[in-house]
Amino acid sequence: MSSELINSFKTGPDESGRFGTFGGRFVSETLMPLILDLETEYEKTKTDQAFWDEMNHLWTHYVGRPSPLYFAERLTDRLGGAKIYMKRDELNHTGAHKINNVLGQIILARRMGKSRIIAETGAGQHGVATATVCAKFGLQCVVYMGAHDVERQKPNVFRMKLLGAEVVPVTSGRGTLKDAMNDALRDWVTYVRDTFYCIGTVAGPHPYPAMVRDFQSIIGKEARAQMMEAEGRLPDTVIAAIGGGSNAMGLFHPFLDDRGVRIIGVEAGGKGVDDRMEHCASLTGGRPGVLHGNRTYLLQDDDGQILEGFSISAGLDYPGIGPEHSWLHETGRAEYVSVTDQEALEAFQLSCETEGIIPALEPSHALAHVAKIAPGLPTDHVICMNMCGRGDKDIFTVAKALDWTMTESD
């Protein structure tokens, strides 16, 4: 590990919003006043006990936190080796970790007097969470979603519309998460007076990466306490899937200074990490550049043009990653690996068969890596993986991939 590391991995970002050389604020002059206003409000709000009292009340009584830490006994027996626990954030209201962050941002938006909320979404879970909280507070909600993702995530599109959101299909590029984020940023510049942009991951210009991380860290804080209760010690390994990286950073951050805890992020390997770039493994197969207001690892060609990522999972189909993950990668504090679509599909089925839990395709990637390493670890080794989303939204994608024909008799 680099001798230049600071004593704590939890102190970043610095005053300019950087984690080492990553992060920052690369935005147009039009956006800069909005970003600075948001930073000022967040810095003030995060030390306001009344804000956290409201957050804790809603996390408990609306979201359903704390989410359980579940010992996956049959899966552990099937794989052999390490003891496997799942942090079950798929049991949150709306079915994923996304609502943890959305609550914080929308309470912040209300404090800033914003009445119109915009968001980008890939798998639809961030869009559903945003539409849900907007419905609760009576706010206008507009969700940008790639046209390709609209087709493969129809259940979540219907849920957003039921909740009163306007879903805007984005047809530029490949019609996926990157393109949805581009259009959301354009909207924000256009409607500056009453609009708040609720970003769903630990990316974007400062202060978003740190702010989203802070809200999602409830996952790791709970997991630490629950693991101490269950095992009397911290886990040996924590594992989470990564697209932009919010569920992973939420789990990882409270463990960063526990040097004995191994931290592993699992990227979407698509059809395999090679020169064809049919994957979304930014850290495994990319290099640093600037996208969506921050410097981070990206999939790009020799001229710096952003490439289109590929994954069976809409939520991991993003050609970049949060800047704090890039910093953790370069410092060596966290390891980052990739899992293919096929491996994720096998893990999806394994979870269903052994634990009666239908996972989203996103955490299926993390589970696939658990299945790789657990058999080779001793039986007293404890793994905690984040089951960050449930699989209702993905059943048609999985059925198509497995060539299952769904009929009325099924």
N, C-alpha and C positions, 0 to 999 in steps of 0.2 A: 504494500500500500504506500502511496506517495508520502514522502517526508514533509510535504507542504500542507498536509491536512491540518485543519484547525482542530481544537480539542473537542468540539461538538459538531455533529452533522446536522443539528436542528436549529442552527442560528440564522440560516439564510432565508430570504435573499438579503443582499446588502441594500443600501439606501437608493441605489439606482435600479433595483429589481433584478439583480444578477446573482445566479448561483455559479460562482467561478466565472467562466467566460460565456455562460448560457443565460437565456432570459432577456431582460431588458425591455425596452419600449420602442418598437420600430413602427410608428404609426404616422398618418398624415397630420398636418397642422390642424385640420378640421376636427379630428378625433382627440387631439391632445388635451383640450380643456375638459372634455368628458372624462378622460382617463384620470386626470389630476383631481377632478371633483370626486370621482369614485374613491381614489386613494385616500384623500383627506377624510371622507366620510367613514371609510372602513377603519382607518387608524383611530378615529374617534370612537366609533361604535364598538370595536372589539375589546375595549376596556370598560364598556358600560355594562354593569351587572344586570340592568333591566333588560338589555338585549339578550343576554345569555339566559336569563330567567324565562323569557318568552320562548327562546330556542329549546331549552330543556323541557319546558311544558309541552310544546308541540312534538318534539322528538318522542316523548313518552306517550302522550295521549292521542296523537294524530298519526305519527309514523309507526309507532309500536316498538320503540327501542326500550331497552337494549335488545338487539337481535341475539338469538341463542348461539352459543358455541356448542357444536354437536360432535360427539365422538362417532365416527363412521365405522362401526364395529365390523359389519359384514364386508365392507370394502377393505378394511385393514386385514381381515382374515383372508380375503380373496387374493390380495397382492402379496401378503407376507411382508415381514420386515417392519418398517416404521409404523408408529401409531398415528392415525390420520384424524385430524379434527377439521371441521368446516365451520367458518364464521358465516352464519346464515343470513346475509343481508338480502337475500331474495325474498325473505319473509316480511320485509318492510312493506308498508302501504305503497302501492303502485308496482311492487315486484322487483325492485332493484335498489342499489345504493344511491342512485341519482337524487332522490328526494332529500337526502341529508344536506346537500349543498344548495339545492333550489330553495329550500326554506330560508336559509341564511341570506341568500342574495335577494329574495323577494321582500323579506322584512327590511333589508337595507334599502331597497328601491322605494318602499313605502315611506321610509324615513326621509328619503330624498325628494319626495313629492312626485314620483313618477307613476303614471297611471297606465302606461302601455309597456308590456313586456315582450321582448323578442328573444328567440332562442334558435340554435341550430340543433339538429339531431341526426343520428345515423341509424342505430337500431330502434330508435323511437322511444327508448326509456326516459331519456332526458326530456324529450318533448312531452311525454305523458306526465312526468313529474311536474314540469313547468305549467302545463295546462291545468293540472290538479290544484296546485297551490294558487294559481290565478283565479280559478273558480271559487276557491275558498274565500279569497279576499276581494272578489268582485273586480278583477283587473282584466283589461283587454290583453289577449295573448295571440301572438303570431309566431308560428314555428316554421322555419325553413328546413326542408328535407329533400335530399337528392331524389330525383325522379326514379332512379334505379332502386333506391331504398324504399320509396313509397310502395313499389310493386312487391318487394320481398318482405315487407313488414306491415302488411295490410291490417292485421289485428290492432297494432298500435296506432295506425292512422285513424282507424275507426274510433278507438278510445279517445284520442285527442279531440276529434270532432264532437263526440258525445259530451266532452267536458267544455265545449264552447270555443275551442281554439280554431283559428284559421291556419290550415296547413298549406304552405306554398311549395309546390314541387319545383325543384331546381333542375333545369335541363342542361346547364353548361357542363363542360368536362364530361366525366363519366356519370354525373348525377349521383354523387355519393357525399360523404361527410365533409370533405374538403370544400366542395363546391357550395354546400349549404352554408358553411361558415363564411365563405366569401360574400355570399348574398346578404347574410345577416349583418356583416360589417358595413356593407353599402347602405342597408336600411338605416342603421344607427346614425350614419353621417347625414342622412336625409331628414330624419325626424329627431333632431337633437333635443328639442325642448321637453317632450313628455315621455321619451322612450328610455328604457333601461335594457341593456343587453345582458342576458343571463347565460353565461358561457358554462358548458357542461363538463369541462375537463380542466386539468391542471396545465393548460396551454393559454396562448394569447398574450397580450401585452401586460406588463406589471400594472396593477397588483393581482390580476386574475390567478396566476399559478399558485401564489401563496395563499390567497383568499380561499380558493376552492379546496386546497390542501387542508387548511385550518378547519373548514367545515367537515370535510370527510374524515379527519383524524379521529372522530368519534368511534370509527370502526376499530382502529388499533388500540385506542384507550380502553374500550370495552374488552377487546380480546386479551390484553395484558391482564386485566383484573380477573377475567373468567378463566384464563389458563392457570393463574396462580391458585384459584379456587379448585380447579379440576385436577391439576397435577402437582401443585405446590411449587412450581417453578415456571420459568418462561419457556416457550417452545424452542426447539433447536433450529427449526427452519420455518420461515413464513413465505408463502407463495401466492402470487396473484397474476391474473391476466392483465395485459397492457395494450390499450389503443393509444389514446392520449395519456391515460395513466391515472385517472382520479381514484378509482377504487384501490389500485395498488398503492398509491401514495398515502391514501387514508389508512391502510393497514400498516405500511412500512414505517411511516414517520415516527410514531411513538416508540419504535424499536431501534431507531437509527444509532443511538448511542450505546446500545447493548451489543458490544462487540462479539459476544458469543452466539448471537442469533444470526444465522445465515439468511440472507434476503435474496429472493429470486423472482424476477419479473419475466413473464412469458408473453412473447410477441406472436403475432399471427404470421405463420410461415407459409400460408396459402398453399401453392403447389410445390413449394420448395424454395429455399433462399439461394438463388443463383443469378446469373446475368440476365435472365429473362424478366426479372423483377415482377414475377407473378406472386407477390407477397406484400405484407405490410410490416416487415421487420426493420424498422428504422435504425435501431441500434446495431442489430446484427448485420444488416446489409446496406446501411446508409452512411452519410457523413454530414458534418455541420453545415448549416445554412440558415436563412431567415424565411419564416413563413408565419402569417397571421400574427404579426407584431412581436415575435420573439425569436431569438437565436437558439437553435436546437438541432438535434440530429434529424435529417430528412432523407427521403428517397428522391434523388435528383440525378440528372444526367451530367456529362462532363462540362456542359455550358451553364450549369446551375438551374436548369429548368426543372420544376417539380414534376415528378413522375406520378402516374396514377397507380395507387396501391391496389392489391387484390386480396380478398379474404372471403370465405364463406360467411363470416360473421360481420354483419353490418356495423356493429359497434366497435370493431377493431380495424375497420377499413379506412385508415387514415395514414397519410404518408409521412407523418411526423410523430413527435412524442413530447410530453411536457419537459421543460428545460431542467427541472430539478432531477428528473430521471437521467438526463444526459450527464449532469454533473456527478450523480452517484455512479454512473457507468464509468466515467473517466477516472474518478477517484478510487474505484474498485470496491466501494462499500457495498454495492449491490451487484448481483450477477444478472445478466439478461440472456435468455435463450429463446428459441423459436420452436413452434409446434405447427405441423401441417394441418390442412383441412381434414385429411383422412384420420389423423391421430385424434383430432378434436371430436370427430364424429364417433370414433370408437369409445372415447371417454364419456361422451354424452350417453351412449347406450349402457356403459358400465355403471354410471350413476343411477340410471333408471332401474337396472336389473338388481343391483346390490343394496341400494338404500331407498328406493321408491321416491327419489328426488329427480324431477325433470329439470335439468339445468339449462340456462341460456347457453348459446354457443360460445359466448365470451368466457365464462368461467370453465367451460369444458376444455379450453386450451390450458388453463392452469391445472386442471385435474389430469390432463394427459401427461403433463410433466411430473406430477405426483406419481402417476402410475409407472413412469420410467425409473424414478429414483428410489421409491419406497422399498421395493424388494431387495435392494442392495444395502439397505441401512439396518442397523441393529434394532431389536424390538423395543429398546428403551429410548429410541430416537423419536421425538415428537414433532410432527408437521402440522402447521396451521395454514390452511388455504382459504381464500376468500371466495365463497359462493355468492358472487355479487349480483346475480340476476336469475330469474326463473325462466323456464323455456317455453312458456305459452306462445310467445311471439315467433318462435323458431320452428314449430312443429311441421309447418308446410315446407320450409326450406330443407329440413332434415329428411322428410318423407321423399322429396324430390331427389335429394342427394343419394339416398339409399334405394331409390327406384321402387318405393312402396306406392302402390295405387290405392288411394283412399276412396272407398265406396260406402254406400249407405249401410251395407251389411257389416262393414268394419266397425 
